[in-house]
Amino acid sequence: MHLIVYTSGEHKPYLSKQGVINLRSSFAKDIFAQDLLCVYEKQTGHRGTIRFHGREIIAEIVGKINAGAYDNPDMEKLLTAQVISFDKVNQQRHVLYLQNKAHTLELMKKHAAIMGPKFRCVVDALDREIAPLEIASWRRPKGGYFVSLNAMPGTAKRTLALCKEAGVTMTGAGATFPYGKDPQDSNIRIAPSLPPVEELEQAIAVLCVCLKMAALEKLGV
């Protein structure tokens, strides 16, 4: 294909080399568009076939997952990335494990036997060391995984920084607030479920000391 390009004015520059290439490309697309239609139709057909068989394969895998007869972590990750919804695979595991109300209540009794001593360890230490000083308040949970403690306003971050210096790492101050921003700098979330009671006793003792130190600093004592 040959192109002859004229300027629109006597003293205007000719079209650049890149401009000529762009014109050729545009003309070529128009000329060969019809010839490429058959290629596009074949590609569309192949995509349709792949989509149809892929839908069948995915339906079969999902059926096996729902029946509890499929165990492929890689495929579960791929499916999770494709689905915007609840984690149905994990929900299925819960259903199979919990079974029914009676079985669930029995499991919760066993769970309480593990968790109860840990929560009592935390609350007893706070009652003994902090309550008489009235420098913090806390909830006495009847369930769940956390003890919510409200220290003297403006001391939560400092308390946890002191804990970290002493070797005790806890959930960041304000973790229960949107974006972790506690306007009072007061709330501390205690999570006693993981460590054994022996280690928890040491950690809560450190926390109590740090609560006292931060309060003294705040009061300027």
KOLLUM-88802 format. One record per residue (C-alpha): residue number from 1; residue in three letters; chain; x, y, z. Coordinates in steps of 0.05 Angstrom, whole numbers, plus 5000, padded with zeros to 4 digits. Each point is the difference from the previous one (the first is absolute). Example, Ala and Ser with C-alpha at 12.3 -4.5 7.8 and 13.67 -1.06 7.14 Angstrom:
residues 2
+-----+------+-----+------+------+------+
: seq : type : mol :    X :    Y :    Z :
+-----+------+-----+------+------+------+
:   1 :  ALA :   A : 5246 : 4910 : 5156 :
:   2 :  SER :   A : 5027 : 5069 : 4987 :
+-----+------+-----+------+------+------+
END
This chain:
residues 221
+-----+------+-----+------+------+------+
: seq : type : mol :    X :    Y :    Z :
+-----+------+-----+------+------+------+
:   1 :  MET :   A : 5000 : 5000 : 5000 :
:   2 :  HIS :   A : 5028 : 5068 : 4980 :
:   3 :  LEU :   A : 4984 : 5066 : 5033 :
:   4 :  ILE :   A : 5008 : 5069 : 4970 :
:   5 :  VAL :   A : 4995 : 5054 : 5052 :
:   6 :  TYR :   A : 4992 : 5074 : 4985 :
:   7 :  THR :   A : 5006 : 5059 : 5046 :
:   8 :  SER :   A : 4941 : 5046 : 5007 :
:   9 :  GLY :   A : 5043 : 5062 : 4994 :
:  10 :  GLU :   A : 5060 : 5021 : 4960 :
:  11 :  HIS :   A : 5046 : 5012 : 5059 :
:  12 :  LYS :   A : 4974 : 4944 : 5047 :
:  13 :  PRO :   A : 5044 : 4939 : 5014 :
:  14 :  TYR :   A : 4988 : 4932 : 4971 :
:  15 :  LEU :   A : 4970 : 4944 : 5040 :
:  16 :  SER :   A : 5050 : 4966 : 5045 :
:  17 :  LYS :   A : 5024 : 4928 : 4990 :
:  18 :  GLN :   A : 4961 : 4978 : 5061 :
:  19 :  GLY :   A : 4938 : 5035 : 4974 :
:  20 :  VAL :   A : 5005 : 4961 : 4935 :
:  21 :  ILE :   A : 5006 : 4935 : 5039 :
:  22 :  ASN :   A : 4938 : 5017 : 5041 :
:  23 :  LEU :   A : 4961 : 5015 : 4936 :
:  24 :  ARG :   A : 5020 : 4933 : 4969 :
:  25 :  SER :   A : 4979 : 4963 : 5063 :
:  26 :  SER :   A : 4932 : 5035 : 5000 :
:  27 :  PHE :   A : 4987 : 4984 : 4926 :
:  28 :  ALA :   A : 5023 : 4928 : 5008 :
:  29 :  LYS :   A : 4951 : 4988 : 5057 :
:  30 :  ASP :   A : 4943 : 5025 : 4957 :
:  31 :  ILE :   A : 5021 : 4960 : 4939 :
:  32 :  PHE :   A : 5012 : 4934 : 5036 :
:  33 :  ALA :   A : 4944 : 5005 : 5051 :
:  34 :  GLN :   A : 4952 : 4956 : 4959 :
:  35 :  ASP :   A : 5055 : 4949 : 4988 :
:  36 :  LEU :   A : 5011 : 4994 : 5075 :
:  37 :  LEU :   A : 4927 : 4988 : 5017 :
:  38 :  CYS :   A : 5005 : 4925 : 4988 :
:  39 :  VAL :   A : 5061 : 4998 : 5046 :
:  40 :  TYR :   A : 4961 : 5037 : 5055 :
:  41 :  GLU :   A : 4941 : 4953 : 4992 :
:  42 :  LYS :   A : 5045 : 4940 : 5010 :
:  43 :  GLN :   A : 5031 : 5031 : 5061 :
:  44 :  THR :   A : 4931 : 5014 : 5029 :
:  45 :  GLY :   A : 4980 : 4928 : 4988 :
:  46 :  HIS :   A : 5061 : 4974 : 5036 :
:  47 :  ARG :   A : 4987 : 5046 : 5058 :
:  48 :  GLY :   A : 4928 : 4975 : 5004 :
:  49 :  THR :   A : 5023 : 4928 : 5001 :
:  50 :  ILE :   A : 5051 : 5013 : 5055 :
:  51 :  ARG :   A : 4948 : 5039 : 5040 :
:  52 :  PHE :   A : 4949 : 4943 : 4994 :
:  53 :  HIS :   A : 5047 : 4945 : 5020 :
:  54 :  GLY :   A : 5032 : 5043 : 5055 :
:  55 :  ARG :   A : 4931 : 5011 : 5030 :
:  56 :  GLU :   A : 4988 : 4925 : 5002 :
:  57 :  ILE :   A : 5068 : 4987 : 5033 :
:  58 :  ILE :   A : 4990 : 5054 : 5052 :
:  59 :  ALA :   A : 4929 : 4975 : 5016 :
:  60 :  GLU :   A : 5028 : 4930 : 5011 :
:  61 :  ILE :   A : 5055 : 5026 : 5047 :
:  62 :  VAL :   A : 4951 : 5043 : 5039 :
:  63 :  GLY :   A : 4954 : 4939 : 5007 :
:  64 :  LYS :   A : 5057 : 4959 : 5029 :
:  65 :  ILE :   A : 5018 : 5057 : 5048 :
:  66 :  ASN :   A : 4929 : 5005 : 5024 :
:  67 :  ALA :   A : 4999 : 4924 : 5011 :
:  68 :  GLY :   A : 5065 : 5004 : 5039 :
:  69 :  ALA :   A : 5034 : 4955 : 4950 :
:  70 :  TYR :   A : 5050 : 5049 : 4971 :
:  71 :  ASP :   A : 5066 : 5022 : 5029 :
:  72 :  ASN :   A : 5043 : 5045 : 4957 :
:  73 :  PRO :   A : 5026 : 5064 : 5034 :
:  74 :  ASP :   A : 5026 : 5029 : 4935 :
:  75 :  MET :   A : 4932 : 4994 : 4966 :
:  76 :  GLU :   A : 4965 : 5028 : 5062 :
:  77 :  LYS :   A : 5045 : 5062 : 4996 :
:  78 :  LEU :   A : 4984 : 5009 : 4926 :
:  79 :  LEU :   A : 4926 : 4993 : 5013 :
:  80 :  THR :   A : 5003 : 5048 : 5058 :
:  81 :  ALA :   A : 5033 : 5053 : 4956 :
:  82 :  GLN :   A : 4943 : 4993 : 4950 :
:  83 :  VAL :   A : 4942 : 5004 : 5049 :
:  84 :  ILE :   A : 4976 : 5063 : 5034 :
:  85 :  SER :   A : 4958 : 4970 : 5056 :
:  86 :  PHE :   A : 5005 : 4963 : 5065 :
:  87 :  ASP :   A : 5054 : 4948 : 5008 :
:  88 :  LYS :   A : 4955 : 4941 : 4984 :
:  89 :  VAL :   A : 5057 : 4949 : 5004 :
:  90 :  ASN :   A : 5015 : 5021 : 5071 :
:  91 :  GLN :   A : 4926 : 5002 : 5017 :
:  92 :  GLN :   A : 4994 : 4928 : 4975 :
:  93 :  ARG :   A : 5057 : 4979 : 5046 :
:  94 :  HIS :   A : 4963 : 5032 : 5059 :
:  95 :  VAL :   A : 4936 : 4964 : 4984 :
:  96 :  LEU :   A : 5035 : 4933 : 4995 :
:  97 :  TYR :   A : 5037 : 5013 : 5065 :
:  98 :  LEU :   A : 4944 : 5030 : 5043 :
:  99 :  GLN :   A : 4948 : 4950 : 4974 :
: 100 :  ASN :   A : 4940 : 5023 : 5043 :
: 101 :  LYS :   A : 4981 : 5042 : 5061 :
: 102 :  ALA :   A : 5014 : 4945 : 5051 :
: 103 :  HIS :   A : 5068 : 4984 : 4972 :
: 104 :  THR :   A : 5017 : 5074 : 4995 :
: 105 :  LEU :   A : 4983 : 5011 : 5074 :
: 106 :  GLU :   A : 5045 : 4942 : 5020 :
: 107 :  LEU :   A : 5057 : 5030 : 4959 :
: 108 :  MET :   A : 4989 : 5068 : 5033 :
: 109 :  LYS :   A : 5005 : 4967 : 5069 :
: 110 :  LYS :   A : 5068 : 4972 : 4981 :
: 111 :  HIS :   A : 5019 : 5067 : 4971 :
: 112 :  ALA :   A : 4980 : 5035 : 5065 :
: 113 :  ALA :   A : 5043 : 4952 : 5040 :
: 114 :  ILE :   A : 5060 : 5025 : 4960 :
: 115 :  MET :   A : 4982 : 5074 : 4997 :
: 116 :  GLY :   A : 4970 : 5010 : 5069 :
: 117 :  PRO :   A : 5065 : 4997 : 5040 :
: 118 :  LYS :   A : 5033 : 5048 : 4953 :
: 119 :  PHE :   A : 4946 : 5053 : 5006 :
: 120 :  ARG :   A : 4998 : 4991 : 5076 :
: 121 :  CYS :   A : 5075 : 5010 : 5002 :
: 122 :  VAL :   A : 4993 : 5068 : 4965 :
: 123 :  VAL :   A : 4939 : 5025 : 5039 :
: 124 :  ASP :   A : 5028 : 4977 : 5068 :
: 125 :  ALA :   A : 5065 : 5037 : 4988 :
: 126 :  LEU :   A : 4964 : 5064 : 4979 :
: 127 :  ASP :   A : 4954 : 4995 : 5061 :
: 128 :  ARG :   A : 5059 : 4991 : 5046 :
: 129 :  GLU :   A : 5050 : 5049 : 4971 :
: 130 :  ILE :   A : 4960 : 5054 : 4963 :
: 131 :  ALA :   A : 4930 : 5004 : 5029 :
: 132 :  PRO :   A : 5022 : 5030 : 5067 :
: 133 :  LEU :   A : 5037 : 5056 : 4963 :
: 134 :  GLU :   A : 4940 : 5017 : 4955 :
: 135 :  ILE :   A : 5045 : 5016 : 4941 :
: 136 :  ALA :   A : 4964 : 4953 : 4951 :
: 137 :  SER :   A : 4935 : 4963 : 4988 :
: 138 :  TRP :   A : 4985 : 4936 : 4963 :
: 139 :  ARG :   A : 4944 : 4954 : 4979 :
: 140 :  ARG :   A : 4990 : 4932 : 5029 :
: 141 :  PRO :   A : 4987 : 4958 : 4938 :
: 142 :  LYS :   A : 4950 : 4942 : 5002 :
: 143 :  GLY :   A : 5026 : 4975 : 4933 :
: 144 :  GLY :   A : 5043 : 5021 : 4942 :
: 145 :  TYR :   A : 5075 : 5005 : 4994 :
: 146 :  PHE :   A : 5018 : 5069 : 5029 :
: 147 :  VAL :   A : 4999 : 5042 : 5063 :
: 148 :  SER :   A : 4987 : 5073 : 4984 :
: 149 :  LEU :   A : 5039 : 5046 : 5047 :
: 150 :  ASN :   A : 4994 : 5075 : 5003 :
: 151 :  ALA :   A : 5062 : 5032 : 5030 :
: 152 :  MET :   A : 5007 : 5072 : 5023 :
: 153 :  PRO :   A : 4987 : 5044 : 4939 :
: 154 :  GLY :   A : 5064 : 5015 : 4962 :
: 155 :  THR :   A : 5039 : 4940 : 5027 :
: 156 :  ALA :   A : 4982 : 4939 : 4957 :
: 157 :  LYS :   A : 5056 : 5009 : 4950 :
: 158 :  ARG :   A : 5051 : 5016 : 5054 :
: 159 :  THR :   A : 4978 : 4939 : 5040 :
: 160 :  LEU :   A : 5010 : 4953 : 4941 :
: 161 :  ALA :   A : 5066 : 5032 : 4982 :
: 162 :  LEU :   A : 5025 : 4986 : 5071 :
: 163 :  CYS :   A : 4974 : 4929 : 4994 :
: 164 :  LYS :   A : 5039 : 4990 : 4936 :
: 165 :  GLU :   A : 5063 : 5027 : 5032 :
: 166 :  ALA :   A : 4990 : 4947 : 5055 :
: 167 :  GLY :   A : 4992 : 4945 : 4948 :
: 168 :  VAL :   A : 4924 : 4994 : 4997 :
: 169 :  THR :   A : 4968 : 5014 : 4932 :
: 170 :  MET :   A : 4925 : 5013 : 4998 :
: 171 :  THR :   A : 4948 : 5022 : 4950 :
: 172 :  GLY :   A : 5011 : 5073 : 4981 :
: 173 :  ALA :   A : 4964 : 5055 : 5038 :
: 174 :  GLY :   A : 4933 : 5020 : 4969 :
: 175 :  ALA :   A : 4994 : 4935 : 4961 :
: 176 :  THR :   A : 4925 : 4998 : 5013 :
: 177 :  PHE :   A : 4990 : 5069 : 4968 :
: 178 :  PRO :   A : 4993 : 5016 : 4925 :
: 179 :  TYR :   A : 5069 : 5006 : 4970 :
: 180 :  GLY :   A : 5029 : 4986 : 5069 :
: 181 :  LYS :   A : 4989 : 5073 : 5022 :
: 182 :  ASP :   A : 4974 : 5004 : 5072 :
: 183 :  PRO :   A : 4985 : 5073 : 5013 :
: 184 :  GLN :   A : 5010 : 4989 : 5075 :
: 185 :  ASP :   A : 5063 : 4957 : 4992 :
: 186 :  SER :   A : 4970 : 4957 : 5054 :
: 187 :  ASN :   A : 4977 : 4932 : 4974 :
: 188 :  ILE :   A : 5044 : 4938 : 5004 :
: 189 :  ARG :   A : 4976 : 4933 : 4974 :
: 190 :  ILE :   A : 5028 : 4942 : 5039 :
: 191 :  ALA :   A : 5000 : 4933 : 4963 :
: 192 :  PRO :   A : 5016 : 4945 : 5050 :
: 193 :  SER :   A : 4979 : 4940 : 4957 :
: 194 :  LEU :   A : 5068 : 4980 : 4971 :
: 195 :  PRO :   A : 5053 : 4998 : 5056 :
: 196 :  PRO :   A : 4999 : 4947 : 5055 :
: 197 :  VAL :   A : 4977 : 5023 : 5068 :
: 198 :  GLU :   A : 5071 : 5001 : 5028 :
: 199 :  GLU :   A : 5024 : 5049 : 4947 :
: 200 :  LEU :   A : 4935 : 5040 : 5004 :
: 201 :  GLU :   A : 5011 : 5012 : 5075 :
: 202 :  GLN :   A : 5068 : 5031 : 4985 :
: 203 :  ALA :   A : 4973 : 5041 : 4942 :
: 204 :  ILE :   A : 4941 : 5028 : 5039 :
: 205 :  ALA :   A : 5046 : 5017 : 5058 :
: 206 :  VAL :   A : 5043 : 5041 : 4952 :
: 207 :  LEU :   A : 4938 : 5034 : 4972 :
: 208 :  CYS :   A : 4977 : 5020 : 5070 :
: 209 :  VAL :   A : 5068 : 5031 : 5016 :
: 210 :  CYS :   A : 5000 : 5038 : 4933 :
: 211 :  LEU :   A : 4929 : 5026 : 5012 :
: 212 :  LYS :   A : 5024 : 5028 : 5067 :
: 213 :  MET :   A : 5062 : 5031 : 4969 :
: 214 :  ALA :   A : 4962 : 5032 : 4943 :
: 215 :  ALA :   A : 4948 : 5028 : 5048 :
: 216 :  LEU :   A : 5055 : 5030 : 5044 :
: 217 :  GLU :   A : 5032 : 5032 : 4940 :
: 218 :  LYS :   A : 4933 : 5029 : 4978 :
: 219 :  LEU :   A : 4989 : 5029 : 5069 :
: 220 :  GLY :   A : 5070 : 5028 : 5001 :
: 221 :  VAL :   A : 5020 : 4962 : 5062 :
+-----+------+-----+------+------+------+
END
